[in-house]
């Protein structure tokens, strides 16, 4: 006869105790305010050079539990109820990486500055696969002209995604798909098999571009002026 574990002796359900302990956090993050705050903080920290992965324990703990509940609801013939899953974060609020930088990289191709055109060429492939360290550390970190739109994009995509899914216009993720480096919009489609989610990604990209553009226009002029000054020196 094997020895009994401490949990068996005390009849402790560790999973239940952990779930009970983090339930306040789950309730907060599953709200519109909570999800928006989480995505914003990831972009905010990142814009100062601090990796957004520091918040991974928070959204993974909440997101994986939420996805499991969504999967159970779908299996029972009901609709998923939890918007904030890991798949939601990676599929709709990180288009090109934290801060939605894919459209920024695409806009760099149309800049007059040689520096920004060069960044576009070197960063576009990683950006397609949601890897944006090159563009973030190459142009955004400690640069107010690009930090501010990065924060605005984080808020915009979070609010729009949350409200759209809550309204039932896009199916909430209910399938595990943690391959965050799969290009958009394939990534979100694999989490819910809903083509409306693909349309949402395209709409969000347009909104991202609109937010980036006026700030980038000023930054491009600054970079161009600096390049011309360096040539004359």
C-alpha positions in Angstrom: 0.0 0.0 0.0 1.5 3.4 -1.0 2.0 6.2 1.3 -0.7 8.9 1.4 0.3 12.4 0.4 -0.3 15.4 2.7 -3.1 16.6 0.4 -4.9 13.2 0.7 -4.5 13.1 4.5 -5.9 16.6 4.9 -8.3 16.2 2.0 -7.1 19.3 0.3 -8.1 20.2 -3.2 -5.1 22.3 -4.2 -6.6 23.3 -7.6 -9.8 24.6 -5.8 -7.7 26.6 -3.3 -5.6 28.2 -6.0 -8.7 29.0 -8.1 -10.3 30.6 -5.0 -7.2 32.6 -4.3 -7.0 34.1 -7.8 -10.7 34.5 -8.3 -10.6 38.3 -7.6 -7.9 38.7 -10.3 -10.0 36.6 -12.7 -13.0 38.7 -12.2 -11.1 41.9 -12.8 -9.2 40.8 -15.9 -12.3 39.4 -17.4 -14.0 42.8 -17.4 -13.6 45.5 -20.1 -11.5 47.6 -17.7 -9.3 44.8 -16.6 -8.5 43.4 -20.0 -7.8 46.9 -21.3 -5.6 47.7 -18.4 -3.6 44.5 -18.8 -3.0 45.1 -22.5 -2.2 48.8 -21.9 0.4 47.9 -19.1 2.1 45.5 -21.4 2.5 48.2 -24.1 3.4 50.8 -21.5 6.2 48.8 -19.9 7.5 47.7 -23.4 7.7 51.3 -24.5 10.3 51.8 -21.8 12.3 48.8 -22.8 10.7 46.4 -20.2 9.6 43.1 -21.7 5.8 42.6 -21.6 6.5 39.0 -20.6 6.7 40.2 -17.0 2.9 40.1 -17.0 2.7 36.7 -18.6 2.0 34.9 -15.3 -1.1 37.1 -14.9 -2.7 36.6 -18.3 -1.7 33.0 -18.7 -3.1 32.0 -15.3 -6.4 33.8 -16.1 -6.5 33.1 -19.8 -5.9 29.4 -19.8 -8.6 28.9 -17.1 -11.0 31.0 -19.2 -10.2 29.0 -22.4 -10.9 25.7 -20.5 -14.3 27.1 -19.4 -15.1 28.3 -23.0 -14.2 24.9 -24.4 -16.4 23.2 -21.8 -19.3 25.5 -22.7 -18.9 24.8 -26.4 -18.7 21.1 -25.8 -22.0 21.3 -23.9 -23.7 23.2 -26.8 -23.5 26.7 -25.3 -21.7 29.8 -26.3 -18.3 30.7 -24.8 -18.5 33.5 -22.2 -15.0 34.6 -21.4 -13.4 37.1 -23.7 -10.0 37.4 -22.0 -8.0 34.3 -23.0 -4.4 33.9 -24.0 -5.6 33.4 -27.5 -7.5 36.7 -27.5 -4.5 38.6 -26.3 -2.1 37.1 -28.9 -4.7 37.0 -31.8 -6.3 40.4 -31.6 -4.4 42.7 -29.3 -0.9 41.9 -30.5 -1.0 42.3 -34.2 2.7 42.2 -35.1 3.6 42.0 -31.5 2.8 43.9 -28.3 1.6 47.4 -29.2 0.3 46.3 -32.7 3.4 47.3 -34.6 2.8 45.4 -37.8 1.1 48.4 -39.4 3.8 50.7 -38.2 6.4 48.6 -39.9 4.3 48.7 -43.1 4.0 52.5 -42.9 7.8 52.8 -42.6 8.1 51.8 -46.2 6.3 55.0 -47.2 8.5 57.3 -45.1 11.0 59.6 -46.6 13.7 58.9 -44.0 16.4 56.5 -45.0 16.5 55.3 -41.4 12.8 54.4 -41.2 12.9 52.7 -44.7 15.9 50.7 -43.5 14.0 49.6 -40.4 11.0 48.6 -42.5 13.2 46.3 -44.6 14.9 44.7 -41.6 11.8 44.4 -39.4 9.0 43.4 -41.8 9.6 39.7 -41.7 9.9 39.4 -37.9 6.8 41.6 -37.6 4.8 39.3 -39.8 5.6 36.5 -37.3 4.6 38.8 -34.4 8.2 39.4 -33.3 8.7 43.1 -32.8 11.8 43.6 -30.7 13.7 45.0 -33.6 11.2 47.7 -34.4 10.4 48.5 -30.7 14.0 48.8 -29.6 15.0 50.4 -32.9 12.4 53.2 -33.0 9.8 53.2 -30.2 11.5 52.8 -26.8 11.9 56.2 -25.1 10.5 58.0 -28.2 7.4 59.9 -27.1 6.3 60.3 -30.7 5.8 56.6 -31.1 5.3 55.6 -27.4 2.0 57.5 -27.2 0.4 55.9 -30.3 1.6 52.5 -29.0 -0.4 53.1 -25.8 -3.4 54.4 -27.8 -3.4 51.3 -30.0 -3.3 49.0 -26.9 -6.4 50.7 -25.5 -8.3 50.8 -28.9 -7.7 47.1 -29.8 -8.7 46.0 -26.3 -11.9 47.9 -26.1 -13.0 47.1 -29.7 -12.1 43.4 -29.3 -13.9 43.1 -26.0 -17.1 44.8 -27.0 -17.2 43.0 -30.3 -16.9 39.6 -28.7 -19.3 40.4 -25.9 -21.9 41.5 -28.5 -21.5 38.1 -30.2 -20.2 39.6 -33.4 -17.1 37.5 -33.2 -16.9 34.1 -31.4 -14.7 34.1 -28.3 -11.8 31.7 -28.5 -12.5 28.2 -27.3 -9.6 26.3 -28.9 -6.1 26.3 -27.5 -3.6 27.7 -30.0 -0.5 29.0 -28.3 1.6 29.4 -31.5 1.7 33.2 -31.1 4.3 33.5 -33.9 1.8 32.3 -36.6 1.0 35.3 -38.9 -2.2 37.3 -38.7 -5.0 36.7 -39.4 -4.4 32.9 -39.4 -3.6 33.0 -35.7 -7.0 34.2 -34.4 -8.9 32.0 -36.9 -7.3 28.9 -35.5 -8.8 29.7 -32.0 -12.5 30.0 -33.0 -12.9 29.0 -36.7 -14.9 32.2 -37.2 -14.2 34.3 -40.3 -15.7 37.3 -38.6 -12.6 37.3 -36.4 -10.4 37.6 -39.5 -12.5 40.7 -40.6 -12.0 42.1 -37.1 -8.3 41.8 -37.4 -8.3 43.7 -40.7 -10.5 46.4 -39.2 -8.1 46.7 -36.2 -5.1 47.0 -38.6 -6.8 49.9 -40.3 -7.4 51.6 -36.9 -3.8 50.9 -35.9 -2.6 52.6 -39.1 -4.9 55.6 -38.5 -3.5 56.0 -34.9 0.2 55.6 -36.0 0.1 57.8 -39.0 0.0 61.4 -37.6 2.7 60.7 -35.0 4.8 58.9 -37.6 4.5 61.8 -40.0 6.1 64.1 -37.5 8.8 61.6 -36.6 9.6 61.0 -40.2 10.2 64.7 -40.7 12.5 64.8 -37.7 14.5 61.9 -38.9 14.8 63.3 -42.4 15.9 66.7 -41.1 18.5 65.0 -38.9 19.8 63.0 -41.9 20.1 66.2 -44.0 22.0 67.9 -41.2 24.4 65.0 -41.0 25.0 65.1 -44.7 25.8 68.9 -44.6 28.2 68.5 -41.7 
